[in-house]
Amino acid sequence: MKKYLFFLAALFLCAGVYAQKWEKEYDFVDACSCGLAHVAKNGKHGYVNEQGKVMIPLQYDEAYAFSESKAGVKLGGKWGFIDSTGTHITKMEFNEVLAFKQGLAGVADNGLYGFIDSIGKIVIPLIYLNESNFNEDLAAVCNSKMKWGFIDKTGKTVIPFTYSFAREFREGEASVMKDSKWFYIDKKGNMTKEGE
């Protein structure tokens, strides 16, 4: 039994040393997500598998970790999305992107924000001044009057645009600001408690 435990310990130690060896080749190594780790070297970004093998070449100017099997990448001053094979699911056409969450990703162009679906189709028009990711089926967005509210995945307003700022829903509550005061609301827009 002791021999077996010693063998397992040695195996884990060797695996750790091996991982550290390839990680040292890069200037930046992110945690592995969707089977791929975002890495950077000499200002270029790409993706490797858990063993350090390059799966998507280091060709991008910036990149994000994979989320829901897709990652935002930047090339030539514009952002787009790739899938885990490196295939582009959108053109490189956005000024800013958020990670995919609940099947949608926030995108921005010319200072306006909206959302695309998993095949790169714009499903919520780019009409907002700012936005957060979808969480618990709602996203906080800022309209042209600089007021925040919440929309669902169809773009329908669920909680009216009455806040100075709003954050994502977590465990049924979202932190919002109105009249310089922070408080929490539920999914019907009712205040649940005070505080940030």
Secondary structure per residue as TSV (DSSP state, phi and psi in degrees):
chain	resnum	aa	ss	phi	psi
A	1	M	-	360.0	-43.4
A	2	K	H	-62.1	-39.6
A	3	K	H	-60.3	-42.8
A	4	Y	H	-64.1	-45.1
A	5	L	H	-64.0	-40.1
A	6	F	H	-62.9	-41.6
A	7	F	H	-61.9	-44.8
A	8	L	H	-62.4	-43.2
A	9	A	H	-62.1	-42.9
A	10	A	H	-64.5	-39.4
A	11	L	H	-63.0	-45.9
A	12	F	H	-63.8	-39.1
A	13	L	H	-63.7	-44.5
A	14	C	H	-63.1	-42.2
A	15	A	H	-61.2	-41.6
A	16	G	H	-64.6	-41.5
A	17	V	H	-65.5	-40.7
A	18	Y	H	-62.6	-45.1
A	19	A	H	-61.3	-43.0
A	20	Q	H	-64.8	-34.1
A	21	K	H	-61.9	-50.2
A	22	W	H	-72.1	-31.0
A	23	E	H	-63.0	-30.8
A	24	K	T	-69.8	-13.6
A	25	E	T	-73.4	-14.1
A	26	Y	S	-115.4	155.5
A	27	D	S	-78.2	-26.3
A	28	F	E	-146.8	135.5
A	29	V	E	-135.8	121.7
A	30	D	E	-92.6	165.7
A	31	A	E	-63.7	150.5
A	32	C	E	-71.5	130.7
A	33	S	E	-139.2	130.5
A	34	C	T	59.5	30.8
A	35	G	T	82.9	1.1
A	36	L	E	-132.1	144.6
A	37	A	E	-111.9	133.2
A	38	H	E	-74.8	127.9
A	39	V	E	-130.4	158.1
A	40	A	E	-141.5	145.3
A	41	K	E	-153.2	131.7
A	42	N	T	52.5	38.9
A	43	G	T	80.5	3.6
A	44	K	E	-114.7	145.6
A	45	H	E	-119.5	145.2
A	46	G	E	-160.3	-160.4
A	47	Y	E	-140.6	141.0
A	48	V	E	-124.4	160.6
A	49	N	-	-85.3	-176.4
A	50	E	T	-63.6	-20.9
A	51	Q	T	-92.0	-0.2
A	52	G	-	90.6	4.7
A	53	K	-	-76.9	131.4
A	54	V	E	-67.9	120.3
A	55	M	E	-104.8	-32.9
A	56	I	E	-130.0	115.2
A	57	P	E	-53.5	151.6
A	58	L	E	-76.6	87.5
A	59	Q	E	-129.4	-5.5
A	60	Y	E	-98.6	151.7
A	61	D	S	-77.0	-32.1
A	62	E	E	-149.6	161.1
A	63	A	E	-161.9	157.9
A	64	Y	-	-113.7	162.9
A	65	A	-	-66.3	155.2
A	66	F	-	-68.9	142.2
A	67	S	B	-143.4	126.4
A	68	E	T	54.0	40.7
A	69	S	T	65.3	20.5
A	70	K	E	-137.7	152.1
A	71	A	E	-138.7	142.1
A	72	G	E	-80.8	133.6
A	73	V	E	-133.9	149.7
A	74	K	E	-121.0	134.7
A	75	L	E	-149.7	130.4
A	76	G	T	62.0	32.7
A	77	G	T	83.9	-0.9
A	78	K	E	-125.3	150.1
A	79	W	E	-102.7	151.6
A	80	G	E	-152.9	-171.0
A	81	F	E	-126.8	144.3
A	82	I	E	-120.8	158.9
A	83	D	E	-95.2	-177.1
A	84	S	T	-70.7	-6.8
A	85	T	T	-95.2	-5.7
A	86	G	S	93.4	0.7
A	87	T	-	-76.2	134.3
A	88	H	B	-74.6	128.4
A	89	I	S	-99.4	-10.5
A	90	T	S	-137.1	164.3
A	91	K	-	-74.0	163.8
A	92	M	S	-83.4	85.4
A	93	E	-	-132.5	-0.2
A	94	F	B	-107.7	149.9
A	95	N	S	-81.9	-22.3
A	96	E	E	-157.2	149.3
A	97	V	E	-141.3	154.2
A	98	L	-	-110.8	165.4
A	99	A	-	-69.6	153.5
A	100	F	-	-66.9	135.1
A	101	K	B	-150.1	126.8
A	102	Q	T	56.5	37.1
A	103	G	T	85.0	-3.8
A	104	L	B	-129.6	153.4
A	105	A	E	-131.1	138.0
A	106	G	E	-75.6	139.3
A	107	V	E	-137.1	156.3
A	108	A	E	-139.2	145.1
A	109	D	E	-149.7	136.0
A	110	N	T	52.2	38.3
A	111	G	T	79.1	5.9
A	112	L	E	-118.9	143.2
A	113	Y	E	-115.3	149.2
A	114	G	E	-158.7	-160.8
A	115	F	E	-136.8	145.2
A	116	I	E	-114.1	160.2
A	117	D	-	-95.3	-173.2
A	118	S	T	-69.9	-11.6
A	119	I	T	-105.9	8.8
A	120	G	S	89.6	6.2
A	121	K	-	-82.3	134.6
A	122	I	E	-71.4	117.1
A	123	V	E	-108.5	-21.4
A	124	I	E	-127.0	114.7
A	125	P	E	-54.6	152.9
A	126	L	E	-78.9	85.6
A	127	I	E	-129.0	-1.9
A	128	Y	E	-100.9	155.0
A	129	L	S	-86.1	-18.6
A	130	N	E	-165.3	166.3
A	131	E	E	-163.9	163.6
A	132	S	-	-117.6	172.9
A	133	N	-	-67.2	159.1
A	134	F	-	-71.6	138.0
A	135	N	B	-150.4	132.1
A	136	E	T	55.0	38.7
A	137	D	T	69.7	10.5
A	138	L	B	-131.3	150.8
A	139	A	E	-128.9	138.2
A	140	A	E	-81.4	129.8
A	141	V	E	-136.5	154.0
A	142	C	E	-111.6	125.5
A	143	N	-	-87.3	-176.3
A	144	S	T	-68.1	-14.1
A	145	K	T	-94.9	12.5
A	146	M	S	64.7	29.8
A	147	K	-	-112.9	142.3
A	148	W	E	-99.4	144.6
A	149	G	E	-150.9	-168.4
A	150	F	E	-128.1	137.4
A	151	I	E	-118.2	159.3
A	152	D	-	-94.9	-174.2
A	153	K	T	-71.8	-8.8
A	154	T	T	-94.7	-5.6
A	155	G	S	93.3	-0.5
A	156	K	-	-71.9	136.0
A	157	T	E	-70.8	121.7
A	158	V	E	-102.3	-40.9
A	159	I	E	-122.8	121.0
A	160	P	E	-54.9	158.6
A	161	F	E	-82.2	87.5
A	162	T	E	-131.0	2.4
A	163	Y	E	-106.8	150.4
A	164	S	S	-74.8	-28.2
A	165	F	E	-160.9	152.9
A	166	A	E	-148.4	146.4
A	167	R	E	-115.1	169.9
A	168	E	E	-60.0	152.2
A	169	F	E	-73.2	138.8
A	170	R	E	-142.4	124.2
A	171	E	T	53.0	42.5
A	172	G	T	83.1	2.9
A	173	E	E	-133.6	150.5
A	174	A	E	-130.1	142.0
A	175	S	E	-86.2	127.4
A	176	V	E	-133.7	159.4
A	177	M	E	-121.8	134.6
A	178	K	E	-147.3	134.1
A	179	D	T	52.3	42.2
A	180	S	T	64.9	15.6
A	181	K	E	-119.7	136.0
A	182	W	E	-92.5	141.6
A	183	F	E	-158.5	173.5
A	184	Y	E	-108.7	145.1
A	185	I	E	-125.2	159.0
A	186	D	-	-93.5	-174.8
A	187	K	T	-73.8	-2.5
A	188	K	T	-102.5	0.6
A	189	G	S	87.7	6.9
A	190	N	-	-81.8	138.5
A	191	M	E	-67.4	132.8
A	192	T	E	-106.7	-33.7
A	193	K	E	-166.7	162.9
A	194	E	E	-87.0	170.0
A	195	G	-	105.8	168.8
A	196	E	-	-85.8	360.0
